[in-house]
Structure formats: C-alpha cells, structure tokens
C-alpha cells in the first residue's frame, strides 16, 4: 500500500475527480431533483456499485483488454453510448408535469410517473458499467499510487479501488442533497419540464461524445 502521504493524495485526487460533472453526476442530480434526496443517494450507490465492477475487472486484466483490443472497447463503447442516448431521448420526450401549488418536490413527484428506487439504482449502475472510459480511468489512475516492486499488485489495486469508491459515496450523496435542497426551495419546481429537456440534451451529448471516443491504445 502507499505511504500515508501518497494515500492522502490519492483520497484528495479521488474527491476532486468525483466532484467533476459528468454522466454520473448528472444522473444523480436529475434523480434527486425529480424524486428527492433519497433517490439521488440511491442513484449514487448504483454508480458506486458500477465502479466496483470496473475495479475488479481492471484488476484481472479486462481494463488492459479494453485498452489493447479495439473490438472489446468498441462493443462496450456502443452499448454505453446507446444507453446514454436512450436516457436522453426519454427525458427530451417526457411530457410536462401538471402545475403544483405545493412548494416542495414531493407534491411534484406525485404528479409524475413513479420510478422505484430499484430502477434508480439499476440506472446508475448501468450508466457507470456501460462506460468503457471508467475502466480505462481505473487502469490509468490507480497504478500511479502503487510503488514499483510491490508484491501482489492485483490485491493492492483492488484495495485502492475500494478506497476510491467508498470515498466517492459522500461526494455523490452531497450532490444528491444539494439538488434536493434546491428543489425544496422551489428553484426548480416550475422549470422541471425544461430541466428534463436540458438533462436529456446533456445525456445525448455525453452519449455522442462516448460514441466518438477512440480506443486509447491508438
């Protein structure tokens, strides 16, 4: 394992990376604004579960395969892009909700189709798992904190990956709580229809960006 100084640097870098807006953060914020903080936190947990898949896959060499194999990278890339595009189109085509006199988000959520927490978790999981750039990220980022000559590199990789994912939970939960607070303040209530469209457009943009991503090994 890294020494204390490098371990602190690893944790700080992980927090900064998780604060960076992307498909995962957008998914958390969207779910929290639509259905409250609990849905946002569950979305974050789903994303964290997806990250664990990438950590263990990278530890056994799948990350290296994605970096080296154009076919493997392309298949997962197109699956991830298709999923993001599907989510974006669904949000763009969503009907406007009926106006609500209640100042909180819960009343607005009742006027919209109910989405189970299991579906929210599954959506976050798939958003992360179907993004091959996450696997490449773990393969590129984590080894920088493994000292040369370390024994059982795979185990150290997994332990650092677990630490990274556990540290992401408070950051993701912070995104969810902040978005829910905004919704309770009424800042989003009357603009939910346009929020769906903005989020849909961003998901489509992320999907197109992912579809146009080249294999990093090239």
C-alpha positions in Angstrom: 0.0 0.0 0.0 1.2 3.6 -0.5 2.6 5.5 2.5 0.4 8.0 4.4 1.4 11.0 2.2 0.5 9.2 -1.0 -2.6 7.8 0.5 -3.9 11.2 1.4 -3.0 12.5 -2.1 -4.9 9.5 -3.5 -8.0 10.3 -1.4 -7.9 14.0 -2.3 -7.5 13.3 -6.0 -10.4 10.9 -5.9 -12.6 13.5 -4.3 -11.7 16.1 -6.9 -12.4 13.7 -9.7 -15.8 12.8 -8.2 -16.7 16.4 -8.0 -16.2 16.8 -11.7 -19.5 17.0 -13.6 -20.1 14.1 -15.9 -22.8 11.5 -16.8 -22.7 10.0 -13.3 -23.1 13.4 -11.5 -25.8 14.4 -14.0 -27.7 11.2 -13.3 -27.5 11.7 -9.5 -28.7 15.4 -9.7 -31.5 14.6 -12.1 -32.9 11.8 -9.9 -32.6 13.9 -6.8 -34.4 16.9 -8.4 -37.2 14.7 -9.7 -37.7 12.4 -6.7 -35.9 13.7 -3.7 -32.6 13.2 -1.9 -33.2 9.5 -1.2 -33.5 8.8 -4.9 -30.3 10.8 -5.5 -28.4 8.9 -2.9 -29.6 5.6 -4.3 -28.5 6.7 -7.7 -25.1 7.4 -6.3 -24.9 4.0 -4.7 -25.8 2.4 -8.0 -23.0 4.3 -9.7 -20.6 3.2 -6.9 -21.7 -0.4 -7.5 -20.8 0.0 -11.1 -17.4 1.3 -10.2 -16.7 -1.8 -8.2 -17.3 -3.8 -11.4 -14.7 -1.8 -13.2 -12.2 -2.1 -10.3 -12.4 -5.9 -10.2 -12.4 -6.2 -14.0 -9.4 -4.0 -14.3 -7.6 -5.9 -11.6 -8.0 -9.2 -13.6 -7.0 -7.6 -16.8 -10.2 -6.6 -18.5 -9.1 -2.9 -18.4 -5.9 -3.8 -20.2 -8.0 -5.8 -22.8 -10.2 -2.8 -23.4 -7.1 -0.6 -23.9 -5.5 -3.1 -26.3 -8.5 -4.6 -28.1 -10.3 -2.3 -30.5 -13.2 -4.8 -30.8 -13.8 -5.1 -27.0 -13.6 -1.4 -26.5 -15.9 -0.7 -29.4 -18.6 -3.2 -28.3 -18.8 -1.7 -24.7 -18.5 1.8 -26.1 -21.5 1.4 -28.3 -23.5 -0.2 -25.6 -22.8 2.7 -23.2 -23.5 5.3 -25.9 -26.8 3.7 -26.8 -27.9 3.6 -23.2 -27.0 7.3 -22.7 -28.8 8.3 -25.9 -31.9 6.3 -24.9 -32.0 8.0 -21.5 -31.5 11.4 -23.2 -34.3 10.8 -25.7 -36.6 9.6 -22.9 -36.1 12.8 -21.0 -36.5 15.0 -24.1 -39.8 13.3 -25.0 -41.2 13.4 -21.4 -44.5 15.2 -21.0 -44.6 18.3 -18.9 -45.9 17.7 -15.4 -49.1 19.3 -14.2 -48.6 22.6 -12.2 -48.5 22.1 -8.5 -49.3 24.6 -5.8 -47.1 22.8 -3.2 -43.7 24.4 -2.6 -41.9 21.1 -2.1 -40.7 18.5 -4.5 -42.7 15.6 -3.1 -46.0 17.0 -4.4 -44.5 17.5 -7.9 -43.1 14.0 -7.8 -46.6 12.5 -7.2 -47.8 14.2 -10.4 -45.1 12.3 -12.4 -44.7 8.6 -13.2 -43.4 6.7 -10.2 -39.9 5.3 -10.5 -38.9 2.7 -8.0 -35.6 3.0 -6.1 -34.6 -0.3 -7.5 -34.9 1.2 -11.0 -33.0 4.3 -10.0 -30.2 2.1 -8.6 -30.2 0.0 -11.7 -30.0 3.1 -13.9 -27.0 4.4 -12.0 -25.3 1.0 -12.2 -25.7 0.7 -15.9 -24.7 4.4 -16.5 -21.4 3.6 -15.0 -20.8 0.0 -16.1 -21.5 0.7 -19.7 -18.9 3.4 -19.9 -15.6 1.9 -21.0 -13.8 5.1 -20.2 -14.3 4.3 -16.5 -12.4 1.1 -16.9 -9.6 2.9 -18.7 -9.6 5.5 -16.0 -9.1 3.0 -13.2 -6.4 1.3 -15.2 -4.6 4.6 -15.7 -5.2 6.3 -12.3 -4.8 3.6 -9.6 -1.4 2.2 -10.7 0.2 5.6 -10.2 -0.2 5.1 -6.4 1.3 1.6 -6.4 5.0 1.6 -5.6 7.3 -0.3 -8.0 8.2 -3.7 -6.8 5.0 -4.0 -4.6 4.1 -7.6 -4.1 0.6 -8.9 -5.1 -0.2 -5.9 -7.2 -3.7 -7.0 -8.1 -4.7 -7.1 -4.4 -3.3 -3.6 -3.8 -5.1 -2.4 -6.9 -8.4 -3.8 -5.6 -7.9 -2.2 -2.1 -7.1 1.2 -3.6 -10.1 0.8 -5.9 -12.4 0.0 -3.0 -11.0 3.0 -1.1 -11.7 5.3 -4.1 -15.3 4.0 -4.4 -16.0 4.3 -0.7 -14.7 7.9 -0.7 -17.0 8.7 -3.6 -20.1 7.9 -1.6 -20.1 11.2 0.5 -19.4 13.2 -2.6 -22.2 11.6 -4.6 -24.5 12.0 -1.6 -23.5 15.7 -1.4 -24.6 16.2 -5.0 -27.9 14.5 -4.2 -28.6 16.5 -1.0 -27.7 19.8 -2.7 -30.0 19.1 -5.6 -32.8 18.1 -3.3 -32.3 21.3 -1.3 -32.6 23.4 -4.4 -35.8 21.6 -5.3 -37.3 22.2 -1.8 -36.5 25.9 -2.2 -38.7 25.9 -5.2 -35.9 26.9 -7.6 -36.6 24.0 -9.9 -40.3 23.3 -9.3 -41.7 25.5 -12.1 -38.9 24.6 -14.5 -38.9 20.8 -14.2 -40.2 20.4 -17.8 -37.2 22.3 -19.1 -34.9 20.6 -16.7 -35.9 17.3 -18.3 -35.0 18.6 -21.7 -31.7 20.1 -20.6 -30.7 16.9 -18.9 -31.9 14.9 -21.9 -29.8 17.1 -24.2 -26.7 16.6 -21.9 -27.2 12.8 -21.8 -27.4 12.8 -25.6 -24.2 14.9 -25.8 -22.4 12.5 -23.4 -23.6 9.6 -25.5 -22.4 11.1 -28.7 -19.1 12.0 -27.1 -18.7 8.4 -25.9 -19.6 7.1 -29.3 -16.9 9.2 -30.9 -14.2 8.2 -28.3 -11.3 6.4 -29.9 -9.6 3.4 -28.3 -6.9 4.9 -26.0 -4.4 2.4 -27.3 -4.3 4.0 -30.8 
